[in-house]
């Protein structure tokens, strides 16, 4: 996936995805190919799943379903 595709998936700008990558909190295994950074689709999905696990608001929906 390109930076632009990741940005569209998470509804952020490509610049925001670049900042996330620069801070080291983005998807792992991004590779520079020429001027583009490409991410394996599985790595992006793993990153989003990990974000959901640590986000208390995202987990709140799971707690409602368990009740």
NORQUI-V141489 format. One record per residue. RES is the residue in one letter. D_FIRST is the distance of its C-alpha to the first C-alpha in whole Angstrom. Layout:
BEGIN
res/d_first
RES/D_FIRST
RES/D_FIRST
END
This chain:
BEGIN
res/d_first
X/0
X/4
X/7
X/8
X/6
X/6
X/10
X/11
X/10
X/12
X/15
X/15
X/15
X/12
X/15
X/16
X/12
X/13
X/17
X/15
X/14
X/17
X/19
X/18
X/17
X/13
X/11
X/12
X/11
X/9
X/10
X/12
X/12
X/14
X/14
X/10
X/8
X/5
X/5
X/6
X/6
X/10
X/10
X/8
X/11
X/13
X/13
X/14
X/17
X/18
X/18
X/20
X/23
X/24
X/24
X/28
X/27
X/24
X/27
X/29
X/28
X/29
X/32
X/33
X/32
X/34
X/37
END
